[in-house]
Amino acid sequence: MKQNWHLYLMASLYILAGINHFRKPGMYLKIIPPFFKNPKLINNLSGFAEITLGILLMISFTKNFAAWGIIALLIAVFPANLYMYQNKKASFNLPRWILFVRLPLQIVLIFWAYQYTL
């Protein structure tokens, strides 16, 4: 059986990103739009979700569930990406064009996760 390195790459990226929510929470708190009332809770939940979904993605019988969970997560965190684009304080001083290009990148990530729902 051929190793699916793409799957393990994706899983690893989500696990590492999830861990980073706990190592450097300020980075994530900065990009959570102010209309969300409990940014610390949102940061912790999204970090936990990334770690959990990344692990579940590597298990054959939970892969499909995890991929759908990642798609839902990518949709749920889109307001943070939009907020980064719209708000200079949340942009990490990145050029606006990079922040703009990052928005449709979510579609690419969703498509990548979708490959594991089939």
Secondary structure per residue as TSV (DSSP state, phi and psi in degrees):
chain	resnum	aa	ss	phi	psi
A	1	M	-	360.0	130.6
A	2	K	-	-71.5	134.2
A	3	Q	-	-69.6	137.3
A	4	N	-	-101.3	82.1
A	5	W	H	-65.0	-26.8
A	6	H	H	-61.7	-40.8
A	7	L	H	-63.4	-46.2
A	8	Y	H	-69.4	-31.9
A	9	L	H	-64.2	-48.9
A	10	M	H	-59.5	-48.0
A	11	A	H	-59.0	-44.9
A	12	S	H	-62.5	-40.8
A	13	L	H	-62.3	-42.0
A	14	Y	H	-70.0	-39.0
A	15	I	H	-63.4	-46.2
A	16	L	H	-64.7	-41.9
A	17	A	H	-63.2	-40.7
A	18	G	H	-63.0	-43.3
A	19	I	H	-60.7	-38.1
A	20	N	H	-63.8	-26.2
A	21	H	H	-60.4	-30.3
A	22	F	H	-93.9	-28.3
A	23	R	H	-75.9	-40.5
A	24	K	S	-132.9	65.0
A	25	P	H	-62.0	-31.2
A	26	G	H	-58.1	-33.7
A	27	M	H	-61.9	-39.6
A	28	Y	H	-83.5	-36.6
A	29	L	H	-60.6	-33.5
A	30	K	T	-63.8	-28.7
A	31	I	T	-102.2	1.1
A	32	I	S	-80.6	121.8
A	33	P	-	-56.9	144.6
A	34	P	T	-64.8	-17.3
A	35	F	T	-73.5	-10.1
A	36	F	S	-84.4	124.7
A	37	K	S	-79.4	-23.2
A	38	N	-	-130.7	77.3
A	39	P	H	-61.6	-32.9
A	40	K	H	-64.5	-42.7
A	41	L	H	-64.1	-43.8
A	42	I	H	-61.3	-43.7
A	43	N	H	-60.5	-47.3
A	44	N	H	-64.4	-42.9
A	45	L	H	-64.9	-42.5
A	46	S	H	-69.5	-37.3
A	47	G	H	-63.3	-46.3
A	48	F	H	-61.2	-42.2
A	49	A	H	-63.1	-42.4
A	50	E	H	-62.9	-44.5
A	51	I	H	-63.2	-49.3
A	52	T	H	-62.4	-47.4
A	53	L	H	-66.4	-36.5
A	54	G	H	-61.1	-43.1
A	55	I	H	-65.9	-46.9
A	56	L	H	-63.7	-27.3
A	57	L	H	-65.0	-26.5
A	58	M	T	-87.6	-3.8
A	59	I	S	-103.7	123.2
A	60	S	G	-56.2	-42.7
A	61	F	G	-80.6	-6.8
A	62	T	G	-113.9	0.4
A	63	K	H	-57.2	-46.8
A	64	N	H	-61.2	-48.5
A	65	F	H	-58.8	-45.0
A	66	A	H	-63.7	-41.1
A	67	A	H	-62.8	-43.2
A	68	W	H	-65.2	-36.4
A	69	G	H	-63.8	-39.8
A	70	I	H	-65.5	-41.0
A	71	I	H	-59.7	-46.7
A	72	A	H	-61.6	-41.4
A	73	L	H	-63.7	-43.3
A	74	L	H	-61.6	-38.0
A	75	I	H	-68.9	-41.2
A	76	A	H	-65.7	-33.6
A	77	V	T	-90.0	-1.9
A	78	F	H	-57.0	-37.6
A	79	P	H	-57.5	-31.2
A	80	A	H	-67.2	-40.1
A	81	N	H	-64.9	-41.7
A	82	L	H	-65.4	-41.2
A	83	Y	H	-61.9	-40.0
A	84	M	H	-60.5	-40.0
A	85	Y	H	-68.7	-37.7
A	86	Q	H	-86.4	-23.0
A	87	N	-	-119.2	116.9
A	88	K	G	-57.4	-38.8
A	89	K	G	-67.0	-24.8
A	90	A	G	-95.6	-0.7
A	91	S	T	-87.4	-5.3
A	92	F	T	56.6	25.0
A	93	N	T	58.7	25.4
A	94	L	-	-76.5	148.5
A	95	P	-	-59.1	144.0
A	96	R	H	-58.6	-34.4
A	97	W	H	-64.4	-35.3
A	98	I	H	-67.3	-43.2
A	99	L	H	-63.7	-35.4
A	100	F	H	-69.2	-44.7
A	101	V	H	-64.0	-30.6
A	102	R	H	-64.5	-28.8
A	103	L	H	-61.4	-54.4
A	104	P	H	-72.4	-12.0
A	105	L	H	-60.6	-27.4
A	106	Q	H	-58.7	-35.7
A	107	I	H	-65.1	-40.7
A	108	V	H	-62.9	-43.8
A	109	L	H	-65.5	-38.2
A	110	I	H	-63.9	-43.7
A	111	F	H	-62.2	-40.6
A	112	W	H	-61.1	-47.0
A	113	A	H	-64.3	-38.4
A	114	Y	H	-58.9	-29.6
A	115	Q	T	-58.5	-24.6
A	116	Y	T	-97.1	7.7
A	117	T	T	-96.3	-11.5
A	118	L	-	-82.9	360.0
